[in-house]
């Protein structure tokens, strides 16, 4: 298993398939984009499947989430999903996407074995979407969400980040829309993972702000910590249920003590946390023909050194050198 010195056990693996993205969200990367990883630096399909196999069969991983960048830009994604679905034992598989390519891929991904999707959508207003993402693709995301739901990639979870002066007034409208279309909405506090290092704690929209706004139109009843477990989102029943809304308060109410995640970057590095300053190289071991047992040993050692928490509310916090598009959300 993947255990650290604080007794936390990682059972959830996040796998970044690419650092590339077809949006330029203001809280993630600059308008001109980034210098992408060279193709030889990226893990191959075979290397990705082998590492997931090691994680599942030797290290106790039960859930795999494919991320990016934008994972739908990865050639051969459906093939990777199909091969992971055939592993013994089969992990639960999900995918975090901006939704632009879902209309054409949702059915194939479901057929390959994908269980569900998380789709990022911060606004219901196409003009605000264009401002936030620097791309005019709002309609594509809405159609992708519908395609995912119709394909059975459920529950379809919608991730929203509220930004001051842009969409901070939309929380109730987003929830009403999600309930209408049977999506599970989750608000995420803006985190310091932008390439231009423009994040500031002062002025951010907090979990408390979001809940106050939602309660102007909805009755919210907390599900409670027992039901939450190690999930990052605190959840509330909406008007008594069955619909729920979640808030991931990474900054103001960090959940590091219950973290059960390990992360693999697109170039084969283990990260113990989104905000870690260190990485452990598995790609070099793969390409030097190390046996599975040695790769598992390196991975265990990396996780053993996982720190207690990210410390985002600490004034001495240092933002990671790599942006979210390179780490995987």
C-alpha positions as CSV (number, residue, x, y, z in Angstrom):
1,X,0.0,0.0,0.0
2,X,0.9,3.7,-0.3
3,X,1.1,4.9,3.3
4,X,2.8,8.0,4.7
5,X,4.2,8.9,8.1
6,X,0.9,10.4,9.2
7,X,-1.0,7.1,8.6
8,X,-2.8,8.2,5.5
9,X,-3.3,5.6,2.8
10,X,-3.5,6.6,-0.8
11,X,-6.2,4.7,-2.8
12,X,-7.0,7.4,-5.4
13,X,-4.6,7.9,-8.3
14,X,-4.8,11.0,-10.5
15,X,-3.1,10.6,-13.9
16,X,-2.3,13.6,-16.0
17,X,-2.3,12.5,-19.7
18,X,-1.1,15.7,-21.2
19,X,-0.1,19.2,-20.2
20,X,-1.8,20.7,-23.3
21,X,-5.2,22.5,-23.1
22,X,-7.5,24.1,-25.7
23,X,-8.7,26.8,-23.3
24,X,-6.7,29.6,-21.6
25,X,-8.5,30.0,-18.3
26,X,-7.3,33.1,-16.5
27,X,-6.7,31.2,-13.2
28,X,-4.6,28.5,-14.9
29,X,-2.4,29.9,-17.6
30,X,-1.4,33.0,-19.6
31,X,-3.3,34.0,-22.8
32,X,-0.3,32.9,-25.0
33,X,-0.2,29.5,-23.4
34,X,2.8,27.7,-22.0
35,X,5.8,25.9,-23.4
36,X,4.4,22.3,-23.7
37,X,6.3,19.2,-22.8
38,X,8.2,17.6,-25.7
39,X,6.6,14.4,-27.0
40,X,9.6,12.2,-25.9
41,X,9.2,13.5,-22.3
42,X,5.6,12.3,-22.1
43,X,4.7,8.8,-20.9
44,X,3.6,6.5,-23.7
45,X,0.3,4.6,-23.6
46,X,2.1,1.5,-22.6
47,X,4.0,3.3,-19.8
48,X,0.8,4.8,-18.4
49,X,-1.0,1.5,-18.4
50,X,1.9,-0.3,-16.8
51,X,2.2,2.3,-14.0
52,X,-1.6,2.1,-13.3
53,X,-1.3,-1.7,-13.3
54,X,1.5,-1.5,-10.7
55,X,-0.6,0.9,-8.7
56,X,-3.7,-1.3,-8.7
57,X,-2.1,-4.7,-8.3
58,X,0.8,-3.8,-5.9
59,X,0.0,-0.5,-4.2
60,X,-3.7,-0.7,-3.3
61,X,-5.1,1.9,-5.7
62,X,-8.9,1.6,-6.1
63,X,-9.8,4.7,-8.1
64,X,-8.1,6.3,-11.2
65,X,-8.9,9.8,-12.4
66,X,-7.6,10.9,-15.8
67,X,-6.7,14.6,-15.9
68,X,-4.6,17.0,-17.9
69,X,-4.2,19.7,-19.1
70,X,-7.2,18.5,-21.2
71,X,-7.2,14.7,-21.3
72,X,-9.5,14.6,-24.3
73,X,-6.6,15.9,-26.3
74,X,-4.6,12.7,-25.6
75,X,-4.6,10.5,-28.8
76,X,-5.6,7.0,-27.9
77,X,-7.5,7.9,-24.7
78,X,-10.2,5.4,-25.3
79,X,-7.6,2.7,-25.7
80,X,-6.0,3.6,-22.4
81,X,-9.3,3.4,-20.7
82,X,-10.2,0.1,-22.2
83,X,-6.8,-1.4,-21.2
84,X,-7.2,-0.2,-17.6
85,X,-10.7,-1.5,-17.4
86,X,-9.3,-5.0,-18.2
87,X,-6.9,-4.9,-15.3
88,X,-7.3,-7.3,-12.4
89,X,-8.7,-5.8,-10.2
90,X,-10.5,-3.2,-12.2
91,X,-10.3,0.3,-10.6
92,X,-13.1,2.8,-10.8
93,X,-12.3,5.3,-13.5
94,X,-13.3,8.9,-14.0
95,X,-12.1,11.8,-16.1
96,X,-11.8,15.6,-15.4
97,X,-12.3,17.6,-18.6
98,X,-13.3,21.0,-19.9
99,X,-16.0,19.3,-21.8
100,X,-15.2,20.7,-25.3
101,X,-14.6,17.3,-26.8
102,X,-17.2,15.3,-24.9
103,X,-20.0,15.5,-27.5
104,X,-18.0,13.4,-29.9
105,X,-16.2,11.1,-27.4
106,X,-18.6,10.4,-24.5
107,X,-20.2,7.3,-26.0
108,X,-16.9,5.8,-27.0
109,X,-15.4,6.4,-23.5
110,X,-18.4,4.8,-21.8
111,X,-18.1,1.8,-24.1
112,X,-14.3,1.6,-23.3
113,X,-15.1,1.4,-19.6
114,X,-15.1,4.9,-18.2
115,X,-17.4,5.2,-15.3
116,X,-18.1,9.0,-15.0
117,X,-16.8,12.5,-15.7
118,X,-16.1,15.8,-14.0
119,X,-16.6,18.8,-16.3
120,X,-15.3,22.3,-15.6
121,X,-17.9,25.1,-16.2
122,X,-17.7,28.4,-14.3
123,X,-20.5,30.3,-15.8
124,X,-23.9,30.0,-17.6
125,X,-23.2,33.2,-19.6
126,X,-21.3,32.8,-22.9
127,X,-19.8,36.2,-22.8
128,X,-18.3,35.6,-19.3
129,X,-17.1,32.2,-20.4
130,X,-15.2,33.9,-23.2
131,X,-13.6,36.3,-20.8
132,X,-12.7,33.6,-18.3
133,X,-11.3,31.1,-20.9
134,X,-10.3,33.4,-23.7
135,X,-12.2,31.1,-26.1
136,X,-15.7,31.2,-27.5
137,X,-16.7,27.5,-26.7
138,X,-19.5,27.8,-24.2
139,X,-22.0,26.0,-26.4
140,X,-19.5,23.1,-26.9
141,X,-19.2,22.5,-23.1
142,X,-23.0,22.5,-22.6
143,X,-23.4,20.0,-25.5
144,X,-20.6,17.9,-24.0
145,X,-22.3,17.8,-20.6
146,X,-25.6,16.6,-22.2
147,X,-23.7,13.9,-24.2
148,X,-21.9,12.7,-21.0
149,X,-25.2,12.4,-19.2
150,X,-26.9,10.7,-22.1
151,X,-24.0,8.2,-22.4
152,X,-24.4,7.2,-18.8
153,X,-21.1,8.7,-17.5
154,X,-22.9,9.5,-14.3
155,X,-23.0,11.1,-11.8
156,X,-21.9,14.0,-14.1
157,X,-20.1,16.4,-11.7
158,X,-19.7,20.1,-12.7
159,X,-16.8,22.0,-11.2
160,X,-17.1,25.8,-10.9
161,X,-14.6,28.4,-9.7
162,X,-16.0,31.8,-8.8
163,X,-13.9,34.9,-9.6
164,X,-14.5,38.4,-8.1
165,X,-16.1,40.8,-10.5
166,X,-16.7,38.1,-13.2
167,X,-19.0,35.3,-12.1
168,X,-19.2,35.7,-8.3
169,X,-23.0,36.4,-8.6
170,X,-23.8,33.2,-10.4
171,X,-23.8,30.6,-7.6
172,X,-27.6,30.3,-7.2
173,X,-28.1,30.3,-10.9
174,X,-25.5,27.6,-11.4
175,X,-27.1,25.4,-8.8
176,X,-30.7,25.9,-10.1
177,X,-29.4,24.9,-13.6
178,X,-27.5,21.8,-12.2
179,X,-30.6,20.6,-10.4
180,X,-32.7,21.0,-13.5
181,X,-30.3,19.0,-15.6
182,X,-29.4,16.4,-12.9
183,X,-25.8,17.3,-12.6
184,X,-23.9,17.4,-9.3
185,X,-22.5,20.9,-8.9
186,X,-19.3,21.5,-6.9
187,X,-17.8,24.9,-6.2
188,X,-14.0,25.0,-5.8
189,X,-12.1,27.8,-4.1
190,X,-9.6,29.4,-6.5
191,X,-6.2,27.9,-5.7
192,X,-2.7,29.2,-6.3
193,X,-1.9,27.1,-9.4
194,X,-1.7,29.7,-12.1
195,X,1.4,29.9,-14.3
196,X,1.7,33.6,-13.9
197,X,1.5,33.5,-10.1
198,X,-1.2,36.1,-9.9
199,X,-3.2,34.4,-7.2
200,X,-3.9,36.4,-4.0
201,X,-5.6,35.2,-0.9
202,X,-7.2,38.6,-0.3
203,X,-10.4,39.1,-2.3
204,X,-10.9,35.4,-3.3
205,X,-14.4,34.0,-3.2
206,X,-14.4,31.7,-0.1
207,X,-16.6,28.7,0.7
208,X,-18.4,30.9,3.3
209,X,-19.2,33.4,0.6
210,X,-20.5,30.7,-1.7
211,X,-22.8,29.2,0.9
212,X,-24.1,32.5,1.9
213,X,-25.0,33.2,-1.7
214,X,-26.7,29.8,-2.2
215,X,-28.8,30.2,0.9
216,X,-30.5,33.2,-0.5
217,X,-32.5,30.8,-2.7
218,X,-32.0,27.3,-1.4
219,X,-32.3,25.4,1.9
220,X,-29.0,23.5,2.5
221,X,-28.6,20.7,4.9
222,X,-25.1,19.4,5.6
223,X,-24.5,15.7,4.9
224,X,-21.8,15.5,7.6
225,X,-18.3,14.3,8.0
226,X,-19.1,10.7,8.3
227,X,-20.7,10.5,4.8
228,X,-17.9,12.8,3.4
229,X,-15.0,10.4,4.3
230,X,-11.9,11.4,2.4
231,X,-13.7,13.2,-0.4
232,X,-12.5,16.8,-0.9
233,X,-16.0,18.3,-1.2
234,X,-18.2,19.1,1.7
235,X,-21.8,18.3,0.5
236,X,-25.2,19.7,1.3
237,X,-28.6,18.4,0.4
238,X,-30.5,21.0,-1.7
239,X,-34.0,21.7,-0.4
240,X,-34.0,18.3,1.5
241,X,-32.6,16.3,-1.5
242,X,-32.1,14.2,-3.5
243,X,-29.9,16.7,-5.2
244,X,-26.6,17.8,-3.5
245,X,-24.1,20.6,-3.9
246,X,-20.5,20.4,-2.9
247,X,-17.9,23.0,-1.9
248,X,-14.2,22.2,-2.1
249,X,-12.6,24.7,0.4
250,X,-8.9,23.9,-0.4
251,X,-7.8,27.3,1.0
252,X,-10.0,28.2,3.9
253,X,-10.9,24.7,5.1
254,X,-8.1,22.4,3.9
255,X,-8.8,18.6,4.1
256,X,-5.2,17.4,4.1
257,X,-5.6,15.2,7.1
258,X,-7.9,12.9,5.2
259,X,-6.1,13.0,1.8
260,X,-6.1,9.7,0.0
261,X,-4.5,10.8,-3.3
262,X,-1.3,10.2,-5.2
263,X,-0.6,12.0,-8.5
264,X,1.3,11.0,-11.7
265,X,2.3,13.8,-14.0
266,X,2.2,13.5,-17.8
267,X,6.0,13.1,-17.8
268,X,6.1,10.4,-15.3
269,X,6.7,12.1,-12.0
270,X,5.0,11.2,-8.7
271,X,3.6,14.2,-6.8
272,X,2.3,13.6,-3.3
273,X,0.2,16.8,-3.4
274,X,-0.9,19.4,-5.9
275,X,1.2,21.9,-4.0
276,X,4.3,19.8,-3.4
277,X,7.7,21.3,-4.2
278,X,9.3,17.9,-4.9
279,X,8.7,15.2,-7.4
280,X,9.9,11.6,-7.7
281,X,10.8,10.3,-11.2
282,X,9.2,7.0,-12.3
283,X,9.8,7.6,-16.0
284,X,13.6,7.0,-15.6
285,X,13.0,3.7,-13.8
286,X,10.5,2.6,-16.5
287,X,12.9,3.4,-19.3
288,X,15.9,1.7,-17.6
289,X,13.9,-1.6,-17.6
290,X,13.4,-1.6,-13.8
291,X,11.1,-4.4,-12.7
292,X,7.6,-3.7,-11.3
293,X,8.8,-4.4,-7.8
294,X,11.5,-1.6,-8.0
295,X,9.0,0.9,-9.4
296,X,6.6,0.1,-6.6
297,X,9.4,0.5,-4.1
298,X,10.2,4.0,-5.4
299,X,6.6,5.0,-5.4
300,X,6.1,3.8,-1.8
301,X,9.2,5.7,-0.7
302,X,7.9,8.9,-2.3
303,X,4.5,8.6,-0.6
304,X,6.2,7.9,2.8
305,X,7.7,11.4,2.7
306,X,4.3,13.1,2.1
307,X,4.0,16.3,4.2
308,X,1.2,16.9,6.7
309,X,-0.5,19.6,4.6
310,X,-0.3,22.2,1.9
311,X,-0.5,25.2,4.2
312,X,-2.3,27.5,1.8
313,X,-3.4,29.8,4.6
314,X,0.3,30.1,5.8
315,X,1.8,33.5,4.7
316,X,5.1,31.6,4.0
317,X,3.4,29.3,1.4
318,X,5.4,29.0,-1.8
319,X,3.5,28.2,-5.0
320,X,4.6,25.2,-7.0
321,X,6.9,25.9,-10.0
322,X,4.6,23.9,-12.3
323,X,1.2,25.2,-13.2
324,X,-2.0,23.1,-12.8
325,X,-2.0,22.2,-16.5
326,X,1.3,20.3,-16.0
327,X,0.5,18.7,-12.7
328,X,-3.1,17.5,-13.2
329,X,-6.1,18.6,-11.2
